[in-house]
Amino acid sequence: MKKSTMNTLIGSALAAASGIFVYRAYQEKNTVRVEPDIDMYNSAEIDKRESVDALDDSAEQGLSQLDSIYRDEWQANGFPQTHKEMRELEEDK
């Protein structure tokens, strides 16, 4: 093979390889990386565990930890706990 033909083939191979590297780098740059969700509200495991206050508080018995967290938030924000309380609030309006 001629030296010029060999240089052309090697140059073409190097150009193709560098094009592939540039394309992959461009793809990685445009990829959005998201951290895994470690929020306890999205955890199926916490919805299966019994509430930690179940032994101390009779209202917590039968609730999962997730339900207990929601219950605490509702109480802190003043949401009604029962249908009776909801009807009373509607009648007061």
N, CA, C and O atoms as CSV, one atom per row, in Angstrom:
chain,resi,resn,atom,element,x,y,z
A,1,MET,N,N,0.839,-1.181,0.000
A,1,MET,CA,C,0.000,0.000,0.000
A,1,MET,C,C,0.883,1.244,0.000
A,1,MET,O,O,1.969,1.273,0.578
A,2,LYS,N,N,0.391,2.219,-0.643
A,2,LYS,CA,C,1.128,3.482,-0.671
A,2,LYS,C,C,1.063,4.152,0.693
A,2,LYS,O,O,0.134,3.942,1.473
A,3,LYS,N,N,2.049,4.938,0.945
A,3,LYS,CA,C,2.108,5.633,2.235
A,3,LYS,C,C,0.966,6.640,2.360
A,3,LYS,O,O,0.422,6.814,3.450
A,4,SER,N,N,0.597,7.296,1.280
A,4,SER,CA,C,-0.493,8.279,1.326
A,4,SER,C,C,-1.843,7.600,1.576
A,4,SER,O,O,-2.690,8.145,2.283
A,5,THR,N,N,-2.043,6.415,0.998
A,5,THR,CA,C,-3.282,5.664,1.229
A,5,THR,C,C,-3.357,5.222,2.691
A,5,THR,O,O,-4.408,5.308,3.326
A,6,MET,N,N,-2.227,4.750,3.210
A,6,MET,CA,C,-2.179,4.319,4.613
A,6,MET,C,C,-2.449,5.498,5.548
A,6,MET,O,O,-3.182,5.351,6.526
A,7,ASN,N,N,-1.877,6.649,5.265
A,7,ASN,CA,C,-2.118,7.838,6.087
A,7,ASN,C,C,-3.583,8.260,6.017
A,7,ASN,O,O,-4.151,8.693,7.020
A,8,THR,N,N,-4.197,8.136,4.846
A,8,THR,CA,C,-5.612,8.480,4.692
A,8,THR,C,C,-6.488,7.541,5.518
A,8,THR,O,O,-7.415,7.990,6.192
A,9,LEU,N,N,-6.200,6.236,5.471
A,9,LEU,CA,C,-6.974,5.263,6.254
A,9,LEU,C,C,-6.810,5.499,7.761
A,9,LEU,O,O,-7.792,5.473,8.503
A,10,ILE,N,N,-5.600,5.722,8.201
A,10,ILE,CA,C,-5.354,5.969,9.628
A,10,ILE,C,C,-6.026,7.270,10.060
A,10,ILE,O,O,-6.624,7.334,11.135
A,11,GLY,N,N,-5.932,8.292,9.237
A,11,GLY,CA,C,-6.584,9.566,9.553
A,11,GLY,C,C,-8.093,9.431,9.619
A,11,GLY,O,O,-8.738,10.019,10.487
A,12,SER,N,N,-8.661,8.646,8.693
A,12,SER,CA,C,-10.111,8.418,8.700
A,12,SER,C,C,-10.537,7.653,9.947
A,12,SER,O,O,-11.556,7.971,10.560
A,13,ALA,N,N,-9.753,6.641,10.320
A,13,ALA,CA,C,-10.068,5.862,11.523
A,13,ALA,C,C,-9.988,6.735,12.769
A,13,ALA,O,O,-10.849,6.650,13.644
A,14,LEU,N,N,-8.965,7.570,12.854
A,14,LEU,CA,C,-8.841,8.467,14.004
A,14,LEU,C,C,-9.974,9.487,14.044
A,14,LEU,O,O,-10.476,9.812,15.120
A,15,ALA,N,N,-10.379,9.992,12.884
A,15,ALA,CA,C,-11.484,10.952,12.833
A,15,ALA,C,C,-12.792,10.294,13.264
A,15,ALA,O,O,-13.586,10.900,13.983
A,16,ALA,N,N,-13.017,9.052,12.823
A,16,ALA,CA,C,-14.231,8.335,13.216
A,16,ALA,C,C,-14.231,8.064,14.718
A,16,ALA,O,O,-15.255,8.233,15.380
A,17,ALA,N,N,-13.084,7.644,15.258
A,17,ALA,CA,C,-12.993,7.367,16.695
A,17,ALA,C,C,-13.212,8.635,17.509
A,17,ALA,O,O,-13.918,8.617,18.517
A,18,SER,N,N,-12.608,9.733,17.073
A,18,SER,CA,C,-12.805,10.982,17.816
A,18,SER,C,C,-14.251,11.457,17.702
A,18,SER,O,O,-14.785,12.038,18.647
A,19,GLY,N,N,-14.886,11.218,16.566
A,19,GLY,CA,C,-16.303,11.565,16.416
A,19,GLY,C,C,-17.180,10.783,17.377
A,19,GLY,O,O,-18.128,11.319,17.950
A,20,ILE,N,N,-16.850,9.504,17.545
A,20,ILE,CA,C,-17.614,8.671,18.487
A,20,ILE,C,C,-17.429,9.195,19.917
A,20,ILE,O,O,-18.397,9.289,20.671
A,21,PHE,N,N,-16.199,9.535,20.288
A,21,PHE,CA,C,-15.942,10.056,21.633
A,21,PHE,C,C,-16.663,11.383,21.871
A,21,PHE,O,O,-17.208,11.612,22.950
A,22,VAL,N,N,-16.663,12.239,20.879
A,22,VAL,CA,C,-17.352,13.528,21.007
A,22,VAL,C,C,-18.853,13.308,21.141
A,22,VAL,O,O,-19.505,13.971,21.948
A,23,TYR,N,N,-19.405,12.389,20.361
A,23,TYR,CA,C,-20.840,12.101,20.422
A,23,TYR,C,C,-21.229,11.562,21.798
A,23,TYR,O,O,-22.238,11.980,22.367
A,24,ARG,N,N,-20.434,10.637,22.332
A,24,ARG,CA,C,-20.735,10.082,23.665
A,24,ARG,C,C,-20.621,11.148,24.750
A,24,ARG,O,O,-21.439,11.193,25.669
A,25,ALA,N,N,-19.616,11.999,24.645
A,25,ALA,CA,C,-19.460,13.078,25.626
A,25,ALA,C,C,-20.644,14.033,25.552
A,25,ALA,O,O,-21.121,14.511,26.581
A,26,TYR,N,N,-21.119,14.311,24.350
A,26,TYR,CA,C,-22.285,15.182,24.173
A,26,TYR,C,C,-23.531,14.547,24.786
A,26,TYR,O,O,-24.326,15.234,25.428
A,27,GLN,N,N,-23.705,13.233,24.591
A,27,GLN,CA,C,-24.851,12.540,25.184
A,27,GLN,C,C,-24.786,12.584,26.705
A,27,GLN,O,O,-25.799,12.843,27.354
A,28,GLU,N,N,-23.622,12.338,27.281
A,28,GLU,CA,C,-23.484,12.362,28.741
A,28,GLU,C,C,-23.730,13.753,29.297
A,28,GLU,O,O,-24.298,13.905,30.378
A,29,LYS,N,N,-23.303,14.762,28.563
A,29,LYS,CA,C,-23.490,16.138,29.017
A,29,LYS,C,C,-24.970,16.500,29.060
A,29,LYS,O,O,-25.403,17.236,29.947
A,30,ASN,N,N,-25.740,15.994,28.119
A,30,ASN,CA,C,-27.160,16.323,28.040
A,30,ASN,C,C,-28.044,15.375,28.841
A,30,ASN,O,O,-29.262,15.550,28.876
A,31,THR,N,N,-27.457,14.390,29.475
A,31,THR,CA,C,-28.223,13.464,30.289
A,31,THR,C,C,-28.486,14.098,31.653
A,31,THR,O,O,-27.567,14.592,32.306
A,32,VAL,N,N,-29.731,14.078,32.068
A,32,VAL,CA,C,-30.095,14.621,33.375
A,32,VAL,C,C,-29.917,13.521,34.407
A,32,VAL,O,O,-30.535,12.459,34.323
A,33,ARG,N,N,-29.069,13.794,35.372
A,33,ARG,CA,C,-28.842,12.815,36.430
A,33,ARG,C,C,-29.717,13.170,37.615
A,33,ARG,O,O,-29.713,14.304,38.094
A,34,VAL,N,N,-30.464,12.184,38.078
A,34,VAL,CA,C,-31.373,12.386,39.196
A,34,VAL,C,C,-30.922,11.488,40.334
A,34,VAL,O,O,-30.693,10.293,40.148
A,35,GLU,N,N,-30.799,12.068,41.495
A,35,GLU,CA,C,-30.437,11.285,42.670
A,35,GLU,C,C,-31.587,10.342,43.015
A,35,GLU,O,O,-32.750,10.695,42.816
A,36,PRO,N,N,-31.287,9.168,43.520
A,36,PRO,CA,C,-32.364,8.259,43.915
A,36,PRO,C,C,-33.202,8.881,45.028
A,36,PRO,O,O,-32.686,9.577,45.903
A,37,ASP,N,N,-34.489,8.618,44.974
A,37,ASP,CA,C,-35.414,9.211,45.929
A,37,ASP,C,C,-35.293,8.494,47.263
A,37,ASP,O,O,-35.576,7.300,47.360
A,38,ILE,N,N,-34.879,9.215,48.279
A,38,ILE,CA,C,-34.738,8.622,49.606
A,38,ILE,C,C,-35.781,9.199,50.563
A,38,ILE,O,O,-35.679,9.033,51.778
A,39,ASP,N,N,-36.766,9.867,50.013
A,39,ASP,CA,C,-37.810,10.469,50.829
A,39,ASP,C,C,-38.657,9.371,51.455
A,39,ASP,O,O,-39.067,8.436,50.767
A,40,MET,N,N,-38.921,9.474,52.742
A,40,MET,CA,C,-39.650,8.412,53.419
A,40,MET,C,C,-41.107,8.335,52.982
A,40,MET,O,O,-41.748,7.302,53.175
A,41,TYR,N,N,-41.643,9.405,52.398
A,41,TYR,CA,C,-43.029,9.371,51.962
A,41,TYR,C,C,-43.222,8.454,50.759
A,41,TYR,O,O,-44.337,8.000,50.505
A,42,ASN,N,N,-42.156,8.178,50.018
A,42,ASN,CA,C,-42.245,7.304,48.859
A,42,ASN,C,C,-41.753,5.900,49.164
A,42,ASN,O,O,-41.556,5.102,48.248
A,43,SER,N,N,-41.556,5.591,50.409
A,43,SER,CA,C,-41.011,4.303,50.801
A,43,SER,C,C,-42.141,3.317,51.084
A,43,SER,O,O,-43.032,3.589,51.889
A,44,ALA,N,N,-42.093,2.184,50.420
A,44,ALA,CA,C,-43.085,1.140,50.679
A,44,ALA,C,C,-42.793,0.463,52.016
A,44,ALA,O,O,-43.699,-0.054,52.669
A,45,GLU,N,N,-41.533,0.472,52.413
A,45,GLU,CA,C,-41.141,-0.181,53.661
A,45,GLU,C,C,-41.746,0.521,54.872
A,45,GLU,O,O,-42.204,-0.142,55.803
A,46,ILE,N,N,-41.755,1.836,54.871
A,46,ILE,CA,C,-42.269,2.587,56.017
A,46,ILE,C,C,-43.789,2.455,56.121
A,46,ILE,O,O,-44.363,2.661,57.191
A,47,ASP,N,N,-44.430,2.114,55.017
A,47,ASP,CA,C,-45.876,1.936,55.038
A,47,ASP,C,C,-46.259,0.561,55.580
A,47,ASP,O,O,-47.437,0.303,55.826
A,48,LYS,N,N,-45.285,-0.317,55.767
A,48,LYS,CA,C,-45.566,-1.655,56.293
A,48,LYS,C,C,-45.222,-1.776,57.774
A,48,LYS,O,O,-45.770,-2.633,58.469
A,49,ARG,N,N,-44.317,-0.923,58.264
A,49,ARG,CA,C,-43.908,-0.993,59.673
A,49,ARG,C,C,-44.974,-0.395,60.577
A,49,ARG,O,O,-45.641,0.576,60.219
A,50,GLU,N,N,-45.122,-0.989,61.752
A,50,GLU,CA,C,-46.092,-0.481,62.720
A,50,GLU,C,C,-45.599,0.840,63.303
A,50,GLU,O,O,-44.397,1.070,63.433
A,51,SER,N,N,-46.537,1.688,63.645
A,51,SER,CA,C,-46.215,2.991,64.222
A,51,SER,C,C,-45.413,2.813,65.504
A,51,SER,O,O,-45.675,1.904,66.291
A,52,VAL,N,N,-44.439,3.684,65.706
A,52,VAL,CA,C,-43.597,3.582,66.901
A,52,VAL,C,C,-44.361,3.988,68.159
A,52,VAL,O,O,-43.974,3.601,69.262
A,53,ASP,N,N,-45.424,4.751,68.017
A,53,ASP,CA,C,-46.212,5.186,69.168
A,53,ASP,C,C,-47.415,4.283,69.433
A,53,ASP,O,O,-48.269,4.631,70.247
A,54,ALA,N,N,-47.501,3.138,68.769
A,54,ALA,CA,C,-48.673,2.273,68.894
A,54,ALA,C,C,-48.853,1.742,70.312
A,54,ALA,O,O,-49.986,1.562,70.761
A,55,LEU,N,N,-47.771,1.491,71.015
A,55,LEU,CA,C,-47.889,0.967,72.377
A,55,LEU,C,C,-48.314,2.046,73.361
A,55,LEU,O,O,-48.985,1.744,74.348
A,56,ASP,N,N,-47.943,3.292,73.116
A,56,ASP,CA,C,-48.229,4.385,74.041
A,56,ASP,C,C,-49.564,5.061,73.770
A,56,ASP,O,O,-50.245,5.466,74.712
A,57,ASP,N,N,-49.951,5.190,72.515
A,57,ASP,CA,C,-51.134,5.955,72.128
A,57,ASP,C,C,-52.148,5.018,71.478
A,57,ASP,O,O,-51.845,4.372,70.474
A,58,SER,N,N,-53.345,4.942,72.047
A,58,SER,CA,C,-54.358,4.034,71.498
A,58,SER,C,C,-54.823,4.469,70.112
A,58,SER,O,O,-55.267,3.633,69.325
A,59,ALA,N,N,-54.731,5.754,69.800
A,59,ALA,CA,C,-55.133,6.232,68.475
A,59,ALA,C,C,-54.139,5.805,67.397
A,59,ALA,O,O,-54.471,5.808,66.212
A,60,GLU,N,N,-52.933,5.442,67.799
A,60,GLU,CA,C,-51.898,5.032,66.845
A,60,GLU,C,C,-51.925,3.533,66.571
A,60,GLU,O,O,-51.238,3.065,65.663
A,61,GLN,N,N,-52.701,2.774,67.333
A,61,GLN,CA,C,-52.731,1.328,67.141
A,61,GLN,C,C,-53.341,0.999,65.787
A,61,GLN,O,O,-54.374,1.545,65.403
A,62,GLY,N,N,-52.682,0.098,65.076
A,62,GLY,CA,C,-53.155,-0.304,63.757
A,62,GLY,C,C,-52.674,0.596,62.630
A,62,GLY,O,O,-52.950,0.327,61.461
A,63,LEU,N,N,-51.957,1.663,62.968
A,63,LEU,CA,C,-51.445,2.563,61.935
A,63,LEU,C,C,-50.013,2.185,61.569
A,63,LEU,O,O,-49.242,1.716,62.407
A,64,SER,N,N,-49.681,2.398,60.315
A,64,SER,CA,C,-48.285,2.222,59.907
A,64,SER,C,C,-47.525,3.499,60.254
A,64,SER,O,O,-48.125,4.494,60.660
A,65,GLN,N,N,-46.212,3.468,60.096
A,65,GLN,CA,C,-45.418,4.667,60.387
A,65,GLN,C,C,-45.790,5.807,59.452
A,65,GLN,O,O,-45.822,6.966,59.865
A,66,LEU,N,N,-46.073,5.483,58.190
A,66,LEU,CA,C,-46.461,6.518,57.234
A,66,LEU,C,C,-47.804,7.134,57.625
A,66,LEU,O,O,-47.970,8.353,57.579
A,67,ASP,N,N,-48.765,6.282,58.011
A,67,ASP,CA,C,-50.058,6.798,58.457
A,67,ASP,C,C,-49.906,7.659,59.705
A,67,ASP,O,O,-50.582,8.677,59.853
A,68,SER,N,N,-49.022,7.250,60.594
A,68,SER,CA,C,-48.776,8.017,61.814
A,68,SER,C,C,-48.210,9.396,61.485
A,68,SER,O,O,-48.587,10.389,62.107
A,69,ILE,N,N,-47.310,9.454,60.511
A,69,ILE,CA,C,-46.734,10.742,60.104
A,69,ILE,C,C,-47.817,11.642,59.531
A,69,ILE,O,O,-47.896,12.823,59.867
A,70,TYR,N,N,-48.658,11.073,58.657
A,70,TYR,CA,C,-49.752,11.866,58.083
A,70,TYR,C,C,-50.711,12.339,59.173
A,70,TYR,O,O,-51.179,13.477,59.141
A,71,ARG,N,N,-51.002,11.470,60.132
A,71,ARG,CA,C,-51.905,11.837,61.228
A,71,ARG,C,C,-51.324,12.995,62.032
A,71,ARG,O,O,-52.045,13.928,62.387
A,72,ASP,N,N,-50.031,12.940,62.320
A,72,ASP,CA,C,-49.377,14.031,63.054
A,72,ASP,C,C,-49.465,15.345,62.283
A,72,ASP,O,O,-49.701,16.400,62.872
A,73,GLU,N,N,-49.275,15.281,60.962
A,73,GLU,CA,C,-49.377,16.497,60.146
A,73,GLU,C,C,-50.801,17.043,60.162
A,73,GLU,O,O,-51.008,18.252,60.269
A,74,TRP,N,N,-51.776,16.150,60.055
A,74,TRP,CA,C,-53.175,16.605,60.056
A,74,TRP,C,C,-53.519,17.281,61.372
A,74,TRP,O,O,-54.190,18.313,61.391
A,75,GLN,N,N,-53.059,16.698,62.472
A,75,GLN,CA,C,-53.335,17.298,63.772
A,75,GLN,C,C,-52.636,18.643,63.911
A,75,GLN,O,O,-53.210,19.590,64.448
A,76,ALA,N,N,-51.412,18.729,63.437
A,76,ALA,CA,C,-50.671,19.985,63.539
A,76,ALA,C,C,-51.313,21.082,62.695
A,76,ALA,O,O,-51.269,22.256,63.063
A,77,ASN,N,N,-51.904,20.707,61.574
A,77,ASN,CA,C,-52.514,21.687,60.679
A,77,ASN,C,C,-54.009,21.871,60.922
A,77,ASN,O,O,-54.650,22.685,60.257
A,78,GLY,N,N,-54.562,21.126,61.862
A,78,GLY,CA,C,-55.963,21.301,62.222
A,78,GLY,C,C,-56.953,20.641,61.283
A,78,GLY,O,O,-58.108,21.062,61.231
A,79,PHE,N,N,-56.548,19.624,60.540
A,79,PHE,CA,C,-57.491,18.911,59.684
A,79,PHE,C,C,-58.406,18.054,60.549
A,79,PHE,O,O,-57.965,17.518,61.566
A,80,PRO,N,N,-59.663,17.917,60.167
A,80,PRO,CA,C,-60.567,17.062,60.937
A,80,PRO,C,C,-60.144,15.597,60.830
A,80,PRO,O,O,-59.673,15.147,59.785
A,81,GLN,N,N,-60.319,14.867,61.926
A,81,GLN,CA,C,-59.880,13.477,61.968
A,81,GLN,C,C,-60.987,12.497,61.602
A,81,GLN,O,O,-60.699,11.387,61.157
A,82,THR,N,N,-62.227,12.879,61.779
A,82,THR,CA,C,-63.330,11.951,61.522
A,82,THR,C,C,-64.339,12.593,60.584
A,82,THR,O,O,-64.309,13.799,60.337
A,83,HIS,N,N,-65.236,11.756,60.067
A,83,HIS,CA,C,-66.299,12.270,59.201
A,83,HIS,C,C,-67.241,13.175,59.992
A,83,HIS,O,O,-67.773,14.149,59.459
A,84,LYS,N,N,-67.441,12.847,61.265
A,84,LYS,CA,C,-68.305,13.671,62.112
A,84,LYS,C,C,-67.733,15.084,62.238
A,84,LYS,O,O,-68.467,16.065,62.121
A,85,GLU,N,N,-66.434,15.186,62.475
A,85,GLU,CA,C,-65.800,16.505,62.570
A,85,GLU,C,C,-65.891,17.250,61.247
A,85,GLU,O,O,-66.057,18.470,61.235
A,86,MET,N,N,-65.784,16.532,60.132
A,86,MET,CA,C,-65.894,17.179,58.819
A,86,MET,C,C,-67.292,17.751,58.617
A,86,MET,O,O,-67.441,18.867,58.121
A,87,ARG,N,N,-68.331,16.979,59.004
A,87,ARG,CA,C,-69.711,17.473,58.870
A,87,ARG,C,C,-69.942,18.687,59.757
A,87,ARG,O,O,-70.606,19.640,59.350
A,88,GLU,N,N,-69.390,18.654,60.983
A,88,GLU,CA,C,-69.542,19.794,61.889
A,88,GLU,C,C,-68.894,21.046,61.311
A,88,GLU,O,O,-69.445,22.140,61.429
A,89,LEU,N,N,-67.738,20.894,60.693
A,89,LEU,CA,C,-67.075,22.036,60.070
A,89,LEU,C,C,-67.885,22.583,58.898
A,89,LEU,O,O,-67.958,23.796,58.703
A,90,GLU,N,N,-68.492,21.689,58.119
A,90,GLU,CA,C,-69.306,22.134,56.986
A,90,GLU,C,C,-70.560,22.864,57.464
A,90,GLU,O,O,-70.991,23.835,56.842
A,91,GLU,N,N,-71.148,22.394,58.574
A,91,GLU,CA,C,-72.352,23.036,59.106
A,91,GLU,C,C,-72.029,24.412,59.684
A,91,GLU,O,O,-72.869,25.311,59.643
A,92,ASP,N,N,-70.832,24.583,60.217
A,92,ASP,CA,C,-70.442,25.861,60.814
A,92,ASP,C,C,-70.209,26.946,59.773
A,92,ASP,O,O,-70.250,28.129,60.112
A,93,LYS,N,N,-69.970,26.590,58.541
A,93,LYS,CA,C,-69.684,27.585,57.499
A,93,LYS,C,C,-70.845,28.426,57.194
A,93,LYS,O,O,-70.760,29.307,56.339
